[in-house]
Amino acid sequence: MRKQVVTSVAVMAALSSASVLAGVTYKDGDSYVKLGGRIQLQYHKADPDGGQATDDIFFRRLRPYIEGSLHPNWKGKFQWDMGKAEDTNEIAVKDAYMQYKAESGVKVSLGNYSFPFSREYLTSSKYQQLVERTFVGDHNYGTPDRQAGVYVEGMNASKTFDWAVGLADGRIDPDDDKIDFEPAVNNNSDFNQGMMVGGRVSFHPFGYLKMKQGDFSGEQKATVSLGAFSWSNDDDNNTRTSAAGVATDVTRPDLDSVTGLELSGAYRNKGFSVDAQYNIFDAETIDASVTSGLFRNGETELTSFAVEGGYMVIPSTLELVVGLSSQDADNYTTAWDRTEFGANWFVHKHDVKFQLTLRQNENVDGQQGNDLDEVFAQAQYVF
């Protein structure tokens, strides 16, 4: 592990020399065009017990966006990603929506938009304390991600209470090891299709707490949230299940239904920050005999929790972080546990920062003794 730390520090020094771009905003009365994006250059090393270590340097996210308006209360935004994720280099559509904001502050969005579930997922990748999200914010394990649909959200005048609801055409990429929600706009031929409905409410007793990790202000803030959704297969695209209802590829079973529940909270004060979340997902496959990956006899209850904490040892400049998370499923032999330690150096808060995270995985994919050490180092520029 000491060698990994030394290597990572050296890589972070190299990443810090990466060149960056400048943002541009043009405004003329009520009309405006805004160009922006994020650059995340990442080093990742994976060292499995008893296996060969591998490492790589790549753009984790290379994500420009364009936002604009020609008329009061209306705006549109589209964003795409050219970075590398999960060994792919595909160009993926992210935000792509039109939005109307009423005088009351209520927003109505139509298009590809973040489904209102999971505080950690709804906290942008550019505002995370750990380099990668934990189980509770990962679209691979039940969190819906962006989906094409209609969304309504708002808050009260004092900003102590906010809410959001969504109705979407939800898509799932079949996989026995995951409950993998993917945006419909990036649809593959084997994605399961279905309608998804859900919502989320939050209470902020000391005033509104933004979806950002870390405490830069030192002011006391807190929030607690409850979210839920339900997705049901519409039977339009079950390419992995035969007409007789039997899975033709047990490692990629078609899903019949998924429901999810989120309980989350966060606290900020005097440089300390804590985020905690617990998720429960109930999922069923069309073929009730599937016993593989997460599923036993065609169903699973997937549970996950995470606690992340940080402290600014040098206010607004250097933060030390720690994270504990775990995931369990019906067909796991034992829970998959993670312990993470890290440090963040903020040059200009989250706009320019350098991160180091050390992650220890125990019982990967619920398999006893399947352990993995990982190192993440990332340079970020946001404009």
C-alpha positions in Angstrom: 0.0 0.0 0.0 2.9 2.4 0.8 4.2 1.9 -2.8 0.8 2.6 -4.1 0.6 5.9 -2.2 4.0 7.0 -3.5 3.0 6.1 -7.0 -0.3 8.0 -6.7 1.3 11.1 -5.3 3.7 11.1 -8.3 0.7 10.7 -10.7 -1.2 13.5 -9.0 1.8 15.8 -9.6 1.8 14.8 -13.3 -2.0 15.3 -13.5 -1.7 18.8 -12.0 0.2 19.9 -15.0 -2.7 19.1 -17.4 -3.8 22.1 -19.4 -7.3 23.5 -19.0 -9.9 25.4 -21.0 -11.8 28.7 -20.3 -15.6 29.1 -20.2 -17.6 31.7 -22.1 -21.0 33.3 -21.3 -22.8 35.6 -23.6 -25.9 37.5 -22.3 -28.2 40.0 -24.1 -31.2 41.0 -22.0 -33.2 37.9 -21.2 -31.3 35.9 -23.8 -28.1 34.1 -23.0 -25.8 31.3 -24.1 -23.5 29.6 -21.7 -20.7 27.2 -22.6 -19.0 25.1 -20.0 -17.9 21.7 -19.0 -15.7 19.5 -16.8 -12.4 17.8 -17.3 -11.5 14.9 -15.1 -8.1 13.3 -15.8 -7.8 10.1 -13.7 -5.3 7.5 -12.7 -6.7 4.2 -11.6 -4.8 1.2 -10.2 -6.5 -2.1 -9.4 -4.7 -4.8 -7.4 -6.6 -8.0 -6.8 -5.5 -10.4 -4.1 -3.7 -13.2 -5.9 -4.0 -11.5 -9.3 -2.1 -9.2 -11.6 -2.2 -5.5 -10.8 -3.3 -3.2 -13.6 -3.3 0.6 -14.0 -4.3 3.3 -16.5 -4.5 7.0 -17.1 -7.5 8.3 -18.9 -10.2 11.1 -19.1 -12.8 9.8 -16.7 -15.1 12.6 -17.8 -14.6 15.0 -20.7 -18.0 16.6 -20.6 -18.9 19.9 -22.4 -22.3 21.5 -22.3 -24.3 24.3 -23.9 -27.1 26.0 -22.1 -29.2 28.9 -23.4 -32.4 30.9 -23.5 -34.3 33.2 -25.9 -37.4 33.7 -23.8 -38.0 34.6 -20.1 -38.5 31.6 -17.8 -37.4 29.1 -20.5 -34.1 27.4 -21.1 -32.5 24.4 -22.7 -29.4 22.5 -22.0 -27.6 19.6 -23.6 -24.4 17.9 -22.4 -22.4 15.0 -23.7 -19.5 12.9 -22.4 -16.4 11.8 -24.4 -14.7 10.4 -21.4 -13.9 6.7 -20.6 -16.0 4.7 -18.2 -16.1 1.0 -17.6 -13.6 0.3 -20.4 -15.6 2.2 -23.1 -14.9 5.3 -25.0 -18.4 5.9 -26.4 -19.8 9.4 -26.8 -22.8 9.5 -24.4 -25.7 12.0 -24.1 -26.1 13.3 -20.6 -28.4 16.3 -20.0 -30.7 17.0 -22.9 -33.8 18.9 -21.8 -36.0 22.0 -22.1 -37.2 23.6 -18.8 -39.8 26.1 -17.8 -39.5 27.9 -14.4 -42.7 29.5 -13.1 -42.7 32.7 -11.0 -43.4 30.5 -8.0 -40.0 28.8 -8.5 -41.5 25.5 -9.7 -39.5 24.0 -12.5 -40.9 21.7 -15.2 -38.3 19.8 -17.3 -38.9 17.7 -20.3 -36.2 15.5 -21.8 -33.2 13.5 -20.5 -32.9 14.6 -16.9 -31.6 13.2 -13.5 -34.3 11.1 -12.0 -35.1 12.3 -8.4 -33.6 9.5 -6.4 -30.4 9.1 -4.3 -28.7 12.2 -2.8 -25.3 10.9 -3.7 -26.2 10.4 -7.4 -27.9 13.8 -7.5 -24.7 15.3 -6.2 -22.7 15.9 -9.4 -19.5 14.0 -9.9 -17.7 17.3 -9.8 -18.8 17.9 -6.2 -17.8 14.5 -4.7 -15.3 14.1 -1.9 -14.2 10.6 -3.0 -13.0 10.2 -6.6 -15.8 7.7 -7.4 -19.3 7.3 -6.0 -20.1 4.6 -3.5 -22.8 1.9 -4.0 -25.7 4.2 -3.0 -25.1 6.6 -5.9 -24.1 4.1 -8.6 -26.4 3.5 -11.5 -25.0 0.0 -11.8 -26.7 -0.9 -8.5 -30.3 0.3 -8.7 -30.0 4.1 -8.8 -32.0 5.3 -11.9 -29.5 7.7 -13.5 -30.8 10.2 -16.1 -34.0 9.0 -17.9 -36.1 10.6 -20.7 -39.3 11.9 -19.2 -41.1 14.8 -17.5 -40.0 16.2 -14.2 -41.5 18.7 -11.8 -39.7 20.2 -8.8 -39.9 23.0 -6.3 -39.4 24.3 -2.8 -41.1 26.5 -0.2 -40.2 30.2 0.2 -37.9 29.7 3.1 -36.0 26.9 1.3 -36.4 24.5 4.2 -38.4 22.0 2.2 -38.0 20.8 -1.4 -39.6 18.1 -3.5 -39.4 16.5 -7.0 -41.4 14.0 -9.0 -40.7 12.2 -12.3 -42.4 10.1 -14.9 -39.9 8.5 -17.4 -39.3 5.9 -20.0 -36.8 3.9 -17.9 -34.2 1.6 -19.5 -32.2 -1.2 -17.9 -29.2 -3.0 -19.4 -29.7 -6.7 -18.5 -27.0 -8.1 -16.2 -27.2 -10.7 -13.5 -24.5 -8.9 -11.5 -26.2 -5.5 -11.6 -29.4 -3.5 -11.7 -28.0 -1.2 -14.4 -30.2 1.8 -15.3 -29.1 3.6 -18.5 -30.6 6.6 -20.3 -32.9 5.8 -23.2 -31.1 8.3 -25.4 -28.1 6.0 -25.3 -30.3 2.9 -25.9 -28.8 -0.4 -26.9 -30.8 -3.1 -28.7 -31.1 -5.3 -25.6 -32.1 -2.6 -23.1 -35.3 -3.6 -21.1 -37.9 -0.9 -21.4 -40.6 0.3 -19.1 -42.3 3.2 -17.3 -40.8 4.6 -14.2 -42.5 6.8 -11.6 -41.0 8.2 -8.5 -40.3 11.2 -6.3 -38.2 12.6 -3.5 -38.7 15.1 -0.6 -36.1 16.8 1.6 -36.1 18.8 4.8 -33.4 21.4 5.6 -33.9 22.6 9.3 -31.1 25.3 9.1 -31.7 26.5 5.6 -31.1 24.9 2.2 -28.1 22.5 1.9 -26.9 22.3 -1.7 -26.0 19.1 -3.4 -22.3 19.5 -2.8 -20.0 17.6 -0.5 -17.4 19.2 1.7 -17.8 22.2 4.0 -16.3 25.5 2.8 -18.5 28.0 4.7 -18.3 26.6 8.2 -22.0 27.3 8.7 -24.3 24.7 10.3 -26.4 23.0 7.6 -28.3 19.7 7.6 -30.8 17.8 5.5 -32.8 14.6 5.5 -34.4 13.0 2.5 -36.8 10.2 1.5 -37.1 9.0 -2.1 -38.9 6.1 -3.9 -39.5 4.8 -7.4 -41.1 2.0 -9.2 -40.2 0.6 -12.7 -42.2 -2.1 -14.6 -41.2 -3.8 -17.8 -43.6 -3.1 -20.7 -42.6 -6.3 -22.6 -41.5 -4.4 -25.7 -37.9 -5.6 -25.7 -37.2 -8.8 -23.8 -34.5 -10.3 -26.1 -33.0 -12.5 -23.4 -36.2 -14.4 -22.5 -37.9 -16.8 -24.8 -41.6 -16.9 -25.6 -42.0 -19.6 -23.0 -40.6 -17.2 -20.4 -37.3 -18.9 -19.9 -34.0 -17.0 -19.9 -31.9 -17.8 -22.9 -28.8 -16.1 -21.3 -28.9 -16.5 -17.5 -26.0 -14.0 -17.1 -28.1 -11.3 -18.8 -31.6 -11.9 -17.7 -34.5 -9.6 -18.6 -35.9 -7.8 -15.6 -39.6 -7.6 -14.9 -39.8 -5.0 -12.2 -37.7 -2.8 -9.8 -38.7 -0.8 -6.8 -36.4 1.4 -4.8 -36.4 3.3 -1.5 -33.8 5.9 -0.3 -33.2 7.4 3.1 -30.4 9.9 3.2 -29.0 12.8 5.2 -26.1 15.2 5.4 -24.6 17.6 7.9 -22.1 20.5 7.6 -20.5 22.5 10.3 -17.1 24.2 11.1 -15.2 22.3 8.4 -16.8 18.9 9.1 -19.1 17.2 6.6 -21.0 13.9 6.8 -23.2 12.3 4.2 -25.1 9.1 4.9 -27.5 7.0 2.8 -29.4 3.7 2.9 -31.0 2.1 -0.2 -33.3 -0.9 -0.7 -34.1 -2.3 -4.1 -36.5 -5.2 -4.8 -36.1 -6.6 -8.3 -37.5 -9.6 -10.2 -36.5 -11.2 -13.5 -39.1 -12.4 -16.0 -37.8 -16.0 -15.7 -38.4 -17.0 -12.0 -35.8 -19.7 -12.2 -32.8 -17.4 -12.6 -30.2 -18.0 -9.8 -27.1 -16.1 -10.8 -25.3 -12.9 -9.7 -27.6 -10.9 -7.5 -30.6 -13.1 -8.1 -31.9 -16.2 -6.4 -35.0 -17.9 -7.9 -35.7 -14.9 -10.1 -35.6 -12.1 -7.4 -33.4 -10.2 -5.1 -33.4 -7.6 -2.4 -30.4 -5.5 -2.9 -29.4 -3.3 0.0 -26.7 -0.7 0.3 -25.5 1.9 2.7 -22.7 4.5 2.8 -21.2 7.0 5.3 -18.7 9.6 4.0 -17.0 12.1 6.2 -14.5 14.9 5.7 -12.7 17.6 7.6 -10.9 20.7 6.3 -7.6 20.5 8.0 -6.7 23.7 6.1 -10.0 25.6 5.5 -11.1 25.6 1.9 -7.8 24.1 0.8 -7.0 20.7 2.2 -9.6 18.1 3.2 -9.1 14.6 4.6 -11.9 12.1 3.9 -13.0 8.6 4.9 -15.8 6.5 3.6 -17.5 3.2 4.7 -20.0 1.4 2.4 -21.5 -2.0 2.0 -23.8 -3.8 -0.4 -25.7 -7.1 0.0 -28.0 -9.2 -2.2 -30.1 -12.4 -1.9 -27.6 -14.4 -3.9 -24.4 -13.0 -2.3 -22.4 -15.4 -0.1 -21.5 -12.4 2.1 -21.7 -8.6 1.9 -19.4 -6.6 -0.4 -17.6 -4.1 1.9 -15.5 -1.0 1.0 -13.3 1.2 3.1 -11.9 4.4 1.6 -9.4 7.0 2.7 -8.5 10.1 0.7 -7.3 13.7 0.5 -8.5 16.6 -1.6 -6.5 19.7 -2.5 -8.8 22.6 -3.5 -7.1 25.2 -5.6 -10.4 27.0 -6.4 -12.9 24.9 -4.4 -14.4 22.3 -6.6 -13.6 24.2 -9.8 -9.9 23.3 -9.6 -9.0 20.4 -7.4 -6.8 17.3 -7.1 -8.0 14.2 -5.3 -6.5 11.0 -4.0 -8.6 8.0 -2.9 -7.5 4.6 -1.6 -10.2 2.0 -1.7 -10.1 -1.5 -0.1 -12.8 -3.9 -1.3 -13.6 -7.1 0.6 -15.7 -9.8 -0.9 -16.2 -8.2 -4.4 -19.6 -9.3 -5.9 -20.5 -11.0 -2.7 -17.8 -13.7 -3.1 -16.0 -14.6 0.1 -12.3 -13.8 0.0 -12.5 -11.9 -3.4 -10.6 -8.8 -2.3 -9.3 -5.9 -4.3 -7.3 -2.8 -3.5 -7.7 0.3 -5.7 -6.0 3.7 -6.0 -7.7 6.7 -7.7 -6.0 10.0 -8.4 -7.8 12.7 -10.2 -7.3 16.2 -11.5 -10.4 18.3 -12.1 -11.2 21.5 -13.9 -14.7 22.9 -14.1 -15.8 25.9 -16.0 
